[in-house]
Amino acid sequence: MKFKHVKMLKAIFATPTSASIIFADLESLVKALGGTVREGAGSRVVFELNGKRLYPHRPHLGKEAKRYQVEELRALLEMEGIQP
């Protein structure tokens, strides 16, 4: 895993949850962890990691992920035992 991905993991697990995390960076992190990212219907994206799925919507006006999306990904990573 690249340093960029380690830095992203730390940002995801930071409290309070950051509102400045770029959605594309979340996609890149999931891929780096061995997961898959697929396009869903409309703006929906499917993050799959070890058989568990998350269905966030890609941001429309900006490129930053919403706080709740970061928190949902954090919960998925915690269930898989992934920590920064």
MMTF fields as JSON, N, C-alpha, C and O atoms, coordinates in Angstrom:
{
  "mmtfVersion": "1.0.0",
  "mmtfProducer": "UNKNOWN",
  "numBonds": 335,
  "numAtoms": 336,
  "numGroups": 84,
  "numChains": 1,
  "numModels": 1,
  "chainsPerModel": [1],
  "groupsPerChain": [84],
  "chainIdList": ["A"],
  "bondAtomList": [4, 2, 8, 6, 12, 10, 16, 14, 20, 18, 24, 22, 28, 26, 32, 30, 36, 34, 40, 38, 44, 42, 48, 46, 52, 50, 56, 54, 60, 58, 64, 62, 68, 66, 72, 70, 76, 74, 80, 78, 84, 82, 88, 86, 92, 90, 96, 94, 100, 98, 104, 102, 108, 106, 112, 110, 116, 114, 120, 118, 124, 122, 128, 126, 132, 130, 136, 134, 140, 138, 144, 142, 148, 146, 152, 150, 156, 154, 160, 158, 164, 162, 168, 166, 172, 170, 176, 174, 180, 178, 184, 182, 188, 186, 192, 190, 196, 194, 200, 198, 204, 202, 208, 206, 212, 210, 216, 214, 220, 218, 224, 222, 228, 226, 232, 230, 236, 234, 240, 238, 244, 242, 248, 246, 252, 250, 256, 254, 260, 258, 264, 262, 268, 266, 272, 270, 276, 274, 280, 278, 284, 282, 288, 286, 292, 290, 296, 294, 300, 298, 304, 302, 308, 306, 312, 310, 316, 314, 320, 318, 324, 322, 328, 326, 332, 330],
  "bondOrderList": [1, 1, 1, 1, 1, 1, 1, 1, 1, 1, 1, 1, 1, 1, 1, 1, 1, 1, 1, 1, 1, 1, 1, 1, 1, 1, 1, 1, 1, 1, 1, 1, 1, 1, 1, 1, 1, 1, 1, 1, 1, 1, 1, 1, 1, 1, 1, 1, 1, 1, 1, 1, 1, 1, 1, 1, 1, 1, 1, 1, 1, 1, 1, 1, 1, 1, 1, 1, 1, 1, 1, 1, 1, 1, 1, 1, 1, 1, 1, 1, 1, 1, 1],
  "groupList": [{"groupName": "MET", "atomNameList": ["N", "CA", "C", "O"], "elementList": ["N", "C", "C", "O"], "formalChargeList": [0, 0, 0, 0], "bondAtomList": [1, 0, 2, 1, 3, 2], "bondOrderList": [1, 1, 2], "singleLetterCode": "M", "chemCompType": "L-PEPTIDE LINKING"}, {"groupName": "LYS", "atomNameList": ["N", "CA", "C", "O"], "elementList": ["N", "C", "C", "O"], "formalChargeList": [0, 0, 0, 0], "bondAtomList": [1, 0, 2, 1, 3, 2], "bondOrderList": [1, 1, 2], "singleLetterCode": "K", "chemCompType": "L-PEPTIDE LINKING"}, {"groupName": "PHE", "atomNameList": ["N", "CA", "C", "O"], "elementList": ["N", "C", "C", "O"], "formalChargeList": [0, 0, 0, 0], "bondAtomList": [1, 0, 2, 1, 3, 2], "bondOrderList": [1, 1, 2], "singleLetterCode": "F", "chemCompType": "L-PEPTIDE LINKING"}, {"groupName": "HIS", "atomNameList": ["N", "CA", "C", "O"], "elementList": ["N", "C", "C", "O"], "formalChargeList": [0, 0, 0, 0], "bondAtomList": [1, 0, 2, 1, 3, 2], "bondOrderList": [1, 1, 2], "singleLetterCode": "H", "chemCompType": "L-PEPTIDE LINKING"}, {"groupName": "VAL", "atomNameList": ["N", "CA", "C", "O"], "elementList": ["N", "C", "C", "O"], "formalChargeList": [0, 0, 0, 0], "bondAtomList": [1, 0, 2, 1, 3, 2], "bondOrderList": [1, 1, 2], "singleLetterCode": "V", "chemCompType": "L-PEPTIDE LINKING"}, {"groupName": "LEU", "atomNameList": ["N", "CA", "C", "O"], "elementList": ["N", "C", "C", "O"], "formalChargeList": [0, 0, 0, 0], "bondAtomList": [1, 0, 2, 1, 3, 2], "bondOrderList": [1, 1, 2], "singleLetterCode": "L", "chemCompType": "L-PEPTIDE LINKING"}, {"groupName": "ALA", "atomNameList": ["N", "CA", "C", "O"], "elementList": ["N", "C", "C", "O"], "formalChargeList": [0, 0, 0, 0], "bondAtomList": [1, 0, 2, 1, 3, 2], "bondOrderList": [1, 1, 2], "singleLetterCode": "A", "chemCompType": "L-PEPTIDE LINKING"}, {"groupName": "ILE", "atomNameList": ["N", "CA", "C", "O"], "elementList": ["N", "C", "C", "O"], "formalChargeList": [0, 0, 0, 0], "bondAtomList": [1, 0, 2, 1, 3, 2], "bondOrderList": [1, 1, 2], "singleLetterCode": "I", "chemCompType": "L-PEPTIDE LINKING"}, {"groupName": "THR", "atomNameList": ["N", "CA", "C", "O"], "elementList": ["N", "C", "C", "O"], "formalChargeList": [0, 0, 0, 0], "bondAtomList": [1, 0, 2, 1, 3, 2], "bondOrderList": [1, 1, 2], "singleLetterCode": "T", "chemCompType": "L-PEPTIDE LINKING"}, {"groupName": "PRO", "atomNameList": ["N", "CA", "C", "O"], "elementList": ["N", "C", "C", "O"], "formalChargeList": [0, 0, 0, 0], "bondAtomList": [1, 0, 2, 1, 3, 2], "bondOrderList": [1, 1, 2], "singleLetterCode": "P", "chemCompType": "L-PEPTIDE LINKING"}, {"groupName": "SER", "atomNameList": ["N", "CA", "C", "O"], "elementList": ["N", "C", "C", "O"], "formalChargeList": [0, 0, 0, 0], "bondAtomList": [1, 0, 2, 1, 3, 2], "bondOrderList": [1, 1, 2], "singleLetterCode": "S", "chemCompType": "L-PEPTIDE LINKING"}, {"groupName": "ASP", "atomNameList": ["N", "CA", "C", "O"], "elementList": ["N", "C", "C", "O"], "formalChargeList": [0, 0, 0, 0], "bondAtomList": [1, 0, 2, 1, 3, 2], "bondOrderList": [1, 1, 2], "singleLetterCode": "D", "chemCompType": "L-PEPTIDE LINKING"}, {"groupName": "GLU", "atomNameList": ["N", "CA", "C", "O"], "elementList": ["N", "C", "C", "O"], "formalChargeList": [0, 0, 0, 0], "bondAtomList": [1, 0, 2, 1, 3, 2], "bondOrderList": [1, 1, 2], "singleLetterCode": "E", "chemCompType": "L-PEPTIDE LINKING"}, {"groupName": "GLY", "atomNameList": ["N", "CA", "C", "O"], "elementList": ["N", "C", "C", "O"], "formalChargeList": [0, 0, 0, 0], "bondAtomList": [1, 0, 2, 1, 3, 2], "bondOrderList": [1, 1, 2], "singleLetterCode": "G", "chemCompType": "PEPTIDE LINKING"}, {"groupName": "ARG", "atomNameList": ["N", "CA", "C", "O"], "elementList": ["N", "C", "C", "O"], "formalChargeList": [0, 0, 0, 0], "bondAtomList": [1, 0, 2, 1, 3, 2], "bondOrderList": [1, 1, 2], "singleLetterCode": "R", "chemCompType": "L-PEPTIDE LINKING"}, {"groupName": "ASN", "atomNameList": ["N", "CA", "C", "O"], "elementList": ["N", "C", "C", "O"], "formalChargeList": [0, 0, 0, 0], "bondAtomList": [1, 0, 2, 1, 3, 2], "bondOrderList": [1, 1, 2], "singleLetterCode": "N", "chemCompType": "L-PEPTIDE LINKING"}, {"groupName": "TYR", "atomNameList": ["N", "CA", "C", "O"], "elementList": ["N", "C", "C", "O"], "formalChargeList": [0, 0, 0, 0], "bondAtomList": [1, 0, 2, 1, 3, 2], "bondOrderList": [1, 1, 2], "singleLetterCode": "Y", "chemCompType": "L-PEPTIDE LINKING"}, {"groupName": "GLN", "atomNameList": ["N", "CA", "C", "O"], "elementList": ["N", "C", "C", "O"], "formalChargeList": [0, 0, 0, 0], "bondAtomList": [1, 0, 2, 1, 3, 2], "bondOrderList": [1, 1, 2], "singleLetterCode": "Q", "chemCompType": "L-PEPTIDE LINKING"}],
  "groupTypeList": [0, 1, 2, 1, 3, 4, 1, 0, 5, 1, 6, 7, 2, 6, 8, 9, 8, 10, 6, 10, 7, 7, 2, 6, 11, 5, 12, 10, 5, 4, 1, 6, 5, 13, 13, 8, 4, 14, 12, 13, 6, 13, 10, 14, 4, 4, 2, 12, 5, 15, 13, 1, 14, 5, 16, 9, 3, 14, 9, 3, 5, 13, 1, 12, 6, 1, 14, 16, 17, 4, 12, 12, 5, 14, 6, 5, 5, 12, 0, 12, 13, 7, 17, 9],
  "groupIdList": [1, 2, 3, 4, 5, 6, 7, 8, 9, 10, 11, 12, 13, 14, 15, 16, 17, 18, 19, 20, 21, 22, 23, 24, 25, 26, 27, 28, 29, 30, 31, 32, 33, 34, 35, 36, 37, 38, 39, 40, 41, 42, 43, 44, 45, 46, 47, 48, 49, 50, 51, 52, 53, 54, 55, 56, 57, 58, 59, 60, 61, 62, 63, 64, 65, 66, 67, 68, 69, 70, 71, 72, 73, 74, 75, 76, 77, 78, 79, 80, 81, 82, 83, 84],
  "secStructList": [7, 7, 2, 2, 2, 2, 2, 2, 2, 2, 2, 2, 2, 7, 1, 1, 7, 7, 1, 7, 7, 5, 2, 2, 2, 2, 2, 2, 2, 2, 2, 2, 6, 6, 7, 3, 3, 3, 3, 7, 1, 6, 6, 5, 3, 3, 3, 3, 3, 6, 6, 3, 3, 3, 7, 7, 5, 7, 7, 1, 1, 1, 1, 5, 7, 7, 2, 2, 2, 2, 2, 2, 2, 2, 2, 2, 2, 2, 2, 6, 6, 7, 7, 7],
  "xCoordList": [0.853, 0.0, 0.897, 1.891, 0.521, 1.294, 1.086, 0.12, 2.005, 1.913, 0.617, 0.012, 0.195, -1.049, -2.23, -3.108, -2.254, -3.356, -3.294, -4.331, -2.101, -1.951, -2.45, -3.136, -2.096, -2.544, -4.074, -4.706, -4.661, -6.115, -6.788, -7.82, -6.214, -6.758, -6.777, -7.759, -5.692, -5.627, -6.692, -7.289, -6.926, -7.95, -9.353, -10.204, -9.593, -10.905, -11.183, -12.313, -10.152, -10.339, -10.18, -10.336, -9.871, -9.717, -11.083, -12.099, -11.075, -12.295, -12.005, -10.926, -12.878, -14.159, -13.954, -12.882, -14.979, -14.909, -14.71, -15.424, -13.732, -13.407, -14.425, -14.924, -14.719, -15.626, -14.842, -15.431, -13.524, -12.697, -12.002, -11.002, -12.52, -11.936, -12.544, -13.764, -11.682, -12.115, -12.678, -12.06, -13.853, -14.534, -13.675, -13.655, -12.973, -12.118, -11.003, -10.56, -10.548, -9.518, -10.07, -9.338, -11.355, -11.985, -12.036, -11.768, -12.383, -12.41, -11.023, -10.892, -10.007, -8.636, -8.2, -7.519, -8.59, -8.234, -8.879, -8.222, -10.147, -10.839, -10.136, -9.957, -9.742, -9.024, -7.668, -7.261, -6.971, -5.651, -5.745, -4.794, -6.887, -7.088, -7.564, -7.854, -7.644, -8.05, -9.522, -10.011, -10.234, -11.667, -11.946, -11.028, -13.21, -13.616, -14.546, -15.253, -14.527, -15.412, -16.127, -15.484, -17.453, -18.255, -19.272, -19.711, -19.631, -20.67, -22.032, -22.278, -22.893, -24.258, -25.199, -24.784, -26.445, -27.449, -27.324, -27.19, -27.366, -27.264, -25.899, -24.873, -25.887, -24.628, -24.161, -23.182, -24.864, -24.514, -23.246, -23.036, -22.412, -21.179, -21.225, -21.765, -20.661, -20.627, -19.187, -18.312, -18.939, -17.645, -17.808, -18.692, -16.974, -17.041, -15.683, -14.662, -15.686, -14.459, -14.72, -15.494, -14.083, -14.233, -15.688, -16.109, -16.449, -17.838, -18.836, -20.042, -18.382, -19.269, -19.373, -18.386, -20.563, -20.797, -21.286, -21.952, -20.927, -21.369, -21.828, -21.168, -22.955, -23.551, -23.642, -24.746, -22.53, -22.608, -22.958, -22.833, -23.392, -23.652, -22.46, -21.925, -22.052, -20.963, -21.473, -22.599, -20.664, -21.099, -21.395, -20.718, -22.404, -22.812, -22.118, -21.536, -22.171, -21.641, -20.174, -19.412, -19.782, -18.402, -17.733, -18.325, -16.51, -15.837, -15.564, -15.004, -15.96, -15.744, -16.849, -18.024, -16.441, -17.404, -18.105, -17.519, -19.336, -20.085, -19.554, -18.987, -19.737, -19.246, -19.836, -19.126, -21.133, -21.76, -21.193, -21.145, -20.76, -20.157, -18.807, -18.478, -18.04, -16.745, -16.96, -16.225, -17.965, -18.247, -18.733, -18.399, -19.52, -19.967, -18.782, -18.704, -17.854, -16.669, -15.804, -15.24, -15.699, -14.944, -15.524, -14.778, -16.837, -17.487, -17.197, -16.951, -17.225, -16.919, -15.474, -15.207, -14.558, -13.151, -12.944, -12.172, -13.631, -13.515, -14.054, -13.484, -15.161, -15.7, -14.71, -14.681, -13.904, -12.918, -11.58, -10.639, -11.501, -10.285, -9.173, -8.002, -9.53, -8.532, -8.449, -9.45, -7.27, -7.003, -5.842, -5.059, -5.708, -4.577, -3.253, -2.209],
  "yCoordList": [-1.173, 0.0, 1.234, 1.305, 2.185, 3.418, 4.318, 4.165, 5.249, 6.205, 7.009, 7.342, 7.32, 8.075, 7.329, 7.95, 6.002, 5.212, 5.146, 5.154, 5.081, 5.089, 6.42, 6.462, 7.498, 8.835, 8.938, 9.551, 8.335, 8.352, 7.563, 7.988, 6.416, 5.629, 6.454, 6.437, 7.173, 8.009, 9.104, 9.433, 9.665, 10.718, 10.152, 10.819, 8.932, 8.311, 8.022, 8.178, 7.601, 7.246, 8.428, 8.269, 9.609, 10.799, 11.26, 11.131, 11.797, 12.393, 13.849, 14.132, 14.767, 14.62, 14.254, 14.477, 13.7, 13.244, 14.429, 15.429, 14.296, 15.364, 15.429, 14.405, 16.639, 16.84, 17.192, 17.581, 17.06, 17.445, 16.25, 16.424, 15.05, 13.858, 13.693, 13.693, 13.556, 13.425, 12.023, 11.027, 11.955, 10.684, 9.723, 8.523, 10.234, 9.39, 8.746, 7.641, 9.435, 8.858, 7.679, 6.731, 7.725, 6.593, 5.386, 4.257, 5.64, 4.569, 3.943, 2.72, 4.771, 4.306, 3.467, 2.454, 3.887, 3.152, 1.77, 0.786, 1.689, 0.4, -0.553, -1.732, -0.043, -0.874, -1.313, -2.458, -0.415, -0.741, -1.8, -2.547, -1.863, -2.851, -4.193, -5.113, -4.304, -5.556, -5.651, -6.714, -4.564, -4.543, -4.154, -3.919, -4.091, -3.67, -2.479, -2.294, -1.676, -0.514, -0.649, -0.698, -0.71, -0.855, 0.271, 0.818, 0.596, 1.597, 0.946, -0.162, 1.618, 1.148, 1.963, 2.564, 1.982, 2.75, 4.231, 4.598, 5.068, 6.51, 6.883, 6.528, 7.594, 8.022, 7.068, 7.341, 5.954, 4.993, 4.232, 3.891, 3.977, 3.221, 2.082, 2.235, 0.941, -0.21, -0.415, -0.687, -0.284, -0.636, -2.04, -2.274, -2.977, -4.336, -4.713, -4.601, -5.16, -5.53, -6.811, -6.817, -7.879, -9.193, -9.637, -10.167, -9.419, -9.857, -8.902, -9.114, -7.87, -6.871, -5.689, -5.293, -5.138, -4.07, -2.79, -2.799, -1.691, -0.357, 0.331, 0.22, 1.042, 1.643, 3.167, 3.695, 3.882, 5.35, 5.957, 5.303, 7.204, 7.956, 8.861, 9.48, 8.937, 9.829, 11.26, 11.543, 12.171, 13.569, 14.213, 13.925, 15.082, 15.693, 17.033, 17.241, 17.918, 19.258, 19.389, 20.077, 18.76, 18.828, 17.482, 16.555, 17.377, 16.088, 15.496, 14.405, 16.213, 15.738, 14.768, 14.958, 13.738, 12.782, 13.43, 14.248, 13.061, 13.543, 12.867, 11.776, 13.513, 12.95, 11.565, 10.656, 11.41, 10.113, 9.015, 7.854, 9.362, 8.37, 7.911, 6.725, 8.849, 8.516, 7.637, 6.673, 7.971, 7.186, 5.783, 4.83, 5.634, 4.31, 3.47, 2.279, 4.089, 3.365, 2.986, 1.893, 3.887, 3.588, 2.356, 1.479, 2.291, 1.148, -0.145, -1.187, -0.078, -1.251, -1.703, -2.896, -0.752, -1.088, -1.691, -2.637, -1.148, -1.676, -3.112, -3.952, -3.395, -4.755, -5.739, -6.913, -5.256, -6.101, -6.13, -6.797, -5.412, -5.413, -4.545, -4.749, -3.584, -2.693, -1.418, -0.73, -1.117, 0.062, 0.829, 0.244, 2.126, 2.881, 2.459, 2.999],
  "zCoordList": [0.0, 0.0, 0.0, 0.722, -0.818, -0.944, 0.277, 1.025, 0.456, 1.559, 1.466, 2.485, 0.232, 0.025, 0.65, 1.249, 0.512, 1.054, 2.578, 3.241, 3.129, 4.588, 5.146, 6.167, 4.462, 4.871, 4.789, 5.65, 3.749, 3.594, 4.715, 5.234, 5.093, 6.207, 7.492, 8.235, 7.748, 8.945, 8.905, 9.93, 7.719, 7.585, 7.811, 8.398, 7.351, 7.528, 8.997, 9.46, 9.733, 11.134, 12.085, 13.295, 11.554, 12.399, 12.908, 12.225, 14.119, 14.655, 14.981, 15.503, 14.711, 14.03, 12.559, 11.996, 11.959, 10.583, 9.643, 9.719, 8.761, 7.817, 6.687, 6.22, 6.261, 5.124, 3.869, 2.861, 3.92, 2.771, 2.114, 1.419, 2.328, 1.717, 0.323, 0.159, -0.664, -2.051, -2.287, -1.911, -2.912, -3.135, -3.965, -3.691, -4.966, -5.807, -4.984, -5.296, -3.933, -3.056, -2.268, -1.984, -1.909, -1.231, -2.169, -1.758, -3.43, -4.42, -4.57, -4.608, -4.654, -4.801, -3.601, -3.762, -2.407, -1.195, -1.175, -0.834, -1.535, -1.554, -2.522, -2.217, -3.682, -4.658, -4.108, -4.304, -3.424, -2.865, -1.771, -1.544, -1.096, -0.035, -0.586, 0.179, -1.917, -2.534, -2.835, -3.217, -2.67, -2.943, -4.383, -5.169, -4.711, -6.047, -5.948, -4.958, -6.997, -7.105, -8.44, -9.489, -8.407, -9.623, -9.698, -8.687, -10.932, -11.161, -10.943, -11.418, -10.244, -10.045, -10.907, -11.898, -10.535, -11.266, -10.93, -9.763, -11.938, -11.718, -11.17, -11.749, -10.061, -9.464, -8.366, -7.671, -8.216, -7.17, -7.558, -8.722, -6.556, -6.719, -5.715, -4.619, -6.085, -5.187, -4.741, -5.563, -3.432, -2.842, -2.281, -1.457, -2.712, -2.182, -1.623, -2.301, -0.377, 0.313, 1.09, 2.047, 0.682, 1.32, 1.425, 2.453, 0.364, 0.334, 0.962, 0.832, 1.631, 2.233, 1.27, 0.649, 1.155, 0.19, 0.847, 1.883, 0.199, 0.599, -0.686, -1.719, -0.625, -1.817, -1.701, -1.564, -1.751, -1.677, -3.04, -4.076, -3.019, -4.24, -4.505, -3.585, -5.75, -6.133, -6.018, -6.427, -5.468, -5.312, -6.668, -7.655, -6.714, -7.972, -8.214, -9.279, -7.267, -7.495, -7.101, -7.781, -6.047, -5.615, -5.798, -6.352, -5.335, -5.414, -4.035, -3.926, -2.98, -1.62, -1.201, -1.517, -0.488, 0.062, 1.258, 1.968, 1.462, 2.625, 3.88, 3.812, 5.021, 6.28, 6.553, 6.984, 6.302, 6.588, 5.686, 6.094, 4.461, 3.576, 4.122, 4.075, 4.633, 5.233, 6.468, 6.682, 7.276, 8.482, 8.136, 8.839, 7.06, 6.631, 6.156, 6.458, 5.411, 4.962, 6.158, 6.197, 7.134, 8.354, 9.053, 9.488, 9.16, 9.8, 9.033, 9.641, 7.696, 6.876, 7.107, 7.247, 7.143, 7.372, 8.761, 8.92, 9.761, 11.119, 11.192, 11.888, 10.468, 10.459, 9.84, 10.209, 8.901, 8.249, 8.999, 8.569, 10.109, 10.92, 10.364, 10.684, 9.538, 8.929, 9.765, 9.966, 10.241, 11.053, 10.432, 9.683, 10.724, 10.162, 10.762, 10.395]
}
